[in-house]
Amino acid sequence: MGRLGENIHKRKDGRWEARVVYGSPVHGKTCYKYIYGRSYQEVKARKKDFLKSLEVLQAAAMCNESASTSGSGLACLNNVAPLDIPEPSASAVSNVANSVICFSDVAEKWLAYKKLAIKESSYAFYSVMIGNHLLPKFGDLDIKAVDYGRISSFLSDEKQHGRMKDGGPLSDKTLSELKSILYRILRFGKSQHYISEVPESIPVSVKKTPSPVFSEQEQVCIEEQARKEDTAFSVGILLDLYIGIRIGENCALQWADFDWDSGTVSISKTANRVKDTECKSGASTHVVIGPPKTDSSNRTIPIPESVLSYFKEHAGEPSHYVLTGSEKFMEPRVCRSRFARFLKRAGVKHHTFHTLRHTYATNCVAQGMDIKSLSEILGHSDVSITLARYVHPSMESKKAQVNKLKTFANR
């Protein structure tokens, strides 16, 4: 708990936050600066350093408004409004080069620049990654001081202790995404002439481990349990096993998306739970139903003829969602927990809902489907994604393929 009058408190995500209230010498507005850290003492020290540097920042702002850290420039990331970032003039470039531009200001402007061009879920993800990881380390630094050494030290520390929940190691995938966001901000800073060069890129290796699939016997158990329960949710599970859509796409799927005459289903929306970027506590989330992951994710998938009649018989009203059988959708988080309980009833080892998609892709390859067709059905932008992530031939399949080789005597 912070001391009275210090404006320092512990957030729900485990971090400490300090709020500094100050006035802008240029616009005469009351401005707010949010400082983050993993402990009370760290935030208090950062706040003290910021207050010392504030006079320098205000002096730079008074010298040239275009190079200033204005009232909006030091606002909380959660209050970012869409901005059209113009190309700086030659005189502004010269002034900026000699001014102190905080990394937090550049990150904020980059977020504002990207806001109208990306989905709400992507914007929320960027905001959380920046607020949780980048700002505590680089927020108050002059962006020109974010060099190779600091980035290398930061990535090394995050790899070992970057997990927000318990301070454990950050996964390779998350570390790679974090590095990507950092370098996007730096490249944006270079485009705005806040820095002259982007530091050399630091390699981050991501270990690619094959995702699990349900065995043939497990698939039989899943199908038998689904047909036995005969609920809207069990129908949705079977549907995913036969068309391989993502969990968010399944949650947003309605019976109006099916064309029984052509035996197809159209995927045009997805459900995602995202952080509420307007909530200062950072704890609130909400579910958004919007366009799919990418343009290639807007697709029409053929339903196997062997199960077409089953799904047609179980179809509800056009406005009803498949997983709920009503006009109320099921969010992905609920879907995951219900699927875990379903697998337990079916006597199948626990796997994620996404394993249904992996299993579908693997089954398609085993039956001889060409990769290009499978890639389009899965909604991938490139066939290499399909090959690298979703195709896991069994040992039996591998043996069948190598046994097709002719011996020298039979050639």
N, C-alpha and C positions, 0 to 999 in steps of 0.2 A: 504494500500500500504506500502511495506517495505521500509526501509531506503536504500539509495544507498550504495552498497558494502556489504550489510548484507546477500545477497542471501536468502532473505525471501520473499515469495509471497503467494497470496491467490489463491487456486486452483479453478477449475470450480465446484468441488463438495462441495464447501463451507469451506473446511478445509484450514489451513495455512501450508505451507511446507518450511522448511529450508534446504539448501544444504551446507554441510561442505566438503571442499576439503582438503585432507591431504595426506602425504606420508607414505608408509609402511616401517618401519625400517628393515623388513626382506627381502622383495622383491624389494624395491626401486621403487614401482609403485605409481602412483597417484590414490587415492581411493576417493570414494564419499559416504557420509553418509546422508541419508534423514531422517529428523525429522518432525513429524506431530503433529498437535494440533488443537483445535477448535478456537483459537484466536491468534493474533499476539504476545501478551505478553507471552502466554503460550509457544509458539514455541521458542521465544527468550530466555526464561528461560531454556528450555530444551537444546537448543543449547549451552548455557553457561555451563550448568552442564556437557554436553558431552565433551566439550573441556577440562574441568578440569579433567575428568576421562580418557581422551585419553592417557595421559602419563602413567597411570596405565596399561591400555590395551596394550600399546606398550612395556612396560617393561615385561609384562607377555608373549607377543609374542616372545620377544628376548630370554627369558629363555628357552622356549620350543616351537618349531615351530608347533608341533602337537596340542598344546593347544592354538595356537594363534588365534586372530581374524584377518585373512589375508585380503588382498585386496578384494578378492571376498566375504569374509565373511561379509563385511559391505556394500556391494553393494545394490542397490535398488532391492526390490523384483521383479520388472518387468524385471530384467535382469538375472533372475535365469536360469542356464543351467542344463540339466539333470546330476545327479551325482550318482555314485555307492558308497554308504556309507559303508566303511569297519568296522569291529568290532575293537575297539581300543585295543592296546596291554596293558599288565599289567602296564608297566611303564607310558604309556600315561594316563591311568586311574588315576594313582596316581598324575600325574602332573595336570590333568584337575581338580581334586577335589580341588586343591589349587589355581586355576586360576579364573579370572573373565570371565564368558561366558555370553554375552548379550542374552537376550531372542530373540532379532531380528535375531541374527546369527543362533540360533537353529531353529527358524521358517523358515528361509530361507533354511537351509539344509533339513528340513522336506519337504518343498515344492519341492525342487530339487529331493529328494528321491521319492516323489509320482508322479512326472511329467510324467514319462513314463508308469505308471500303471493306470492312470485315463484318462477320456475323457477331451478334451480341455475345455468344458463348466464347468466341475467340478473344473479343475485347476484354471480357471478364477474366479469362485465363491470363492474358498479358498483364492486366492490372494486378492480379494476385501475385504473379511471379515477380513483378517489379517491386511491389510493396513488401513482400515477405523476404526476398533475397537480395535484390540489387540496391534498394535504397538504404538498408542498414549498413551496407559496406561502402557504397560510393555516393550516397545521396548528397552530402554536404561538400564533396570534393569538387574542385574545379575540374571540368571534364578533360582539360588538357593534362591533368595529372593521372588520368586513368590509363596507365601504360601497360606494357607487356608484363612487367614484374607484378604489379598489383592484380592484374587479371589472372595470372598464373597462380598466385597465392590464394586468391578468392576461390577459383575453381577447385584447387586442392583441398581447401578447408570445407567447401560445400560437399565435396565427394565423401569426406569423412564424417562431417557433423551437420550436414545441411537439412536433414529432415526436420520439419517444424514440429511434428507431433512429439518426438522424444529425443531430438538431437542426434539421431543415428545417421548412418551414411545415406546419401542421396543416390537414387538409382541412376544407372548410366543413361537411361532414356531421358529422365528429368534433367540431369546435368547437361545433356546435349541440347535440350530445348532452352534451358537457361542461358547457355552460351550463345545460342542463336539469337535470342532476344537482346542480349547485351550487345552483340556485334551489329544488330540492326539499328539499335539506338546510336551507336558510335558512327555507323555509316551515314545515318541521318544527320548527326552532328557535323560530319565532314561536308555534307551537301549544303549545310547552312553556314559553313565556314567558321564553326565554333572550334574546330580542330583542323590542323593541316593534313594529318595523316591518321589512318586507322591503324592501331597496333597490329603487329603480326598475329595471324590467327593461331590459336592454340588447339592442337588436335585433342578430341575427346572420343575415345573408343567406346562403341556400344556393342555389348555382347549380344549376338542374335541367337536365342535359344528357341528351338522348335516348340510351337504351342501344342498342347495336348489335343487329342481327338477322342471321341467316344468309340470304343471298340464295337464290333458288329453285335456282340452279345448285349452290350450296354444299350445300343440303339434299339434292340428288340425289347428290352426291359422298359425303356422310356416310352416306346410306342404302345406297349401293352398297358402301362400305367395310365397313359394319356387317354386311351380309348375307354379304359375302365372308369376313370373319373368323369369323363365326358363333360367338362366345364369349358367356359369361354377361355380360361387361361390355358387349359390343357390343349385346346385346339390351336392356340397361338404357339405353343411349344412345338407341336407337330408341324405347323406351318413353317417355322424357322428351320426345322430339320430338312424340309423339302424345297425351300427357296433361298435359304442362307442370307437373310437380311440382318442388318445390325440391330442391336437392342433398342436404340432410340427410334429407328424406323418402324420396328414392330410395335412399340408403344404408341406411335402416332398413326398407325394403320387403321383405316376404317373400311367397312364393307363396301362403301361406295367406290373404293379404289380397285375393285375386282371387275373384270369383264368376263363373264361366264361364257359368252359366245366364242370369244377368241381363246379362252383358257389362260388368261394372263392377269397379272396384278401390277399396278403402277405405283412406283415409289417416288413420292414428290415432297415428303416432309419428314421431319425427325423431331423427337422430344429430347431435350437436354436440361439438366439442372445446372444453373449457373449462379455465380456470386452476384449479389445485388450491389453494383458499383456505386449506387447512391447512398448506401448505408455506411455511416462513419465507423460503426463498430466492426465492419467487415465480416460479421457472423451470419447475416441474412442471405438466403438464396431463394431462387424461384425457378419454376419450370417454364421453359420456352419451347413452343412448337413452331418450327420454322423450316426453311429450305434445308435439304440434306447437306452432308459434309462438303461435297464438291459438286461442280456442274455435272461431272460424269456419274454422280450418284443419283441424278434424276434419270430413272430408267424404267423399262417395262420388262417384267420377268415372266417367262412361261412356267405354268404350274404342271408338274408331271401328270400325265393322263391317268396314271394308276391311282392317284389320290384326289383328282379333280372333283369327282362326284361327292367324296366325303366332305370336302370343304364347302361345296355348294349346298349340301344338305344342312350344314351347320351355320350357314350365313345368317346374319341378323339384319336389322334395318340398316339402310345405307348410311345413316348418320351415326350408327353405333360403332364403337371401337372394338377391334377384334379381341383384344386381351381381357376386356371387361364385360363385353356384351351389353354395354349401355353407352349413353352419350358422354360419360365421364371417362377420361383417359387414365391409364395407369402410368405413373412415372417410373423411369429406369431403376431407381433405388428400390422401390417396392417390388418391381419385377425380379430383381436379383435375389432378394431375400425369399420371395415366394418360390423361385426356381430351386434354391438350395433346399428348401423343405420338400419340394416335389421329388428331387433326386433321392432324398433320404427315404421317402415312401416307396420309391421305385427300387430301392436297394442298390443304387448306383453311386460310385465314388464321387465326391464333390468336385465339380468343375464349374467354371463361370458360364453364364448364359452365352457368351461369345464362342464357347466351344462348339455350340451347335453350328455356327457359321463355318468354323474350321472343318468340322466333320463333313458338312455339305460339300465344301470345295474339294476335300480329299476324295469323297465318294465320286464326284463328277470326273475327276482325273482318272480314278481307278476304272471307270466305265468307258474311258476313251474320249471324253469331251476335249475338244481343242482348247488351248489356253486362251486364245483371243475371245472366244465365246464366253468362257468362264469369267474372264476379266470384266467383260461388259455386264454380265449378270450380277457380279459382285459389286459393280460400281466403282471399279478402279480406273485411275487415269492412265495407268501403264501396266502392261503385262508383267513387267519385272516385279511389281508389288505382289501380284498373284503368286508368282513362282517362289518369291523369297519368303512370304509370310503364311501362305495358306495351303500349300501343296506338300503333303507329307506321305509319300508312298510307303506302304507296308513292306515288310521283308518278303512276304508272299508275292507282292507285285514286282518287287525287284528281281526275285528269282524267275518269275514268269517271263520277264523282259530279257534277262541274260540267257535264258534257255532257248530263246529264238535265234541266237547266234549259231551259225552253221559251223561244223567242225571242218578242218582242212580236208579230211577224207571225203566229206559229202559235198564239197563245193564243185 
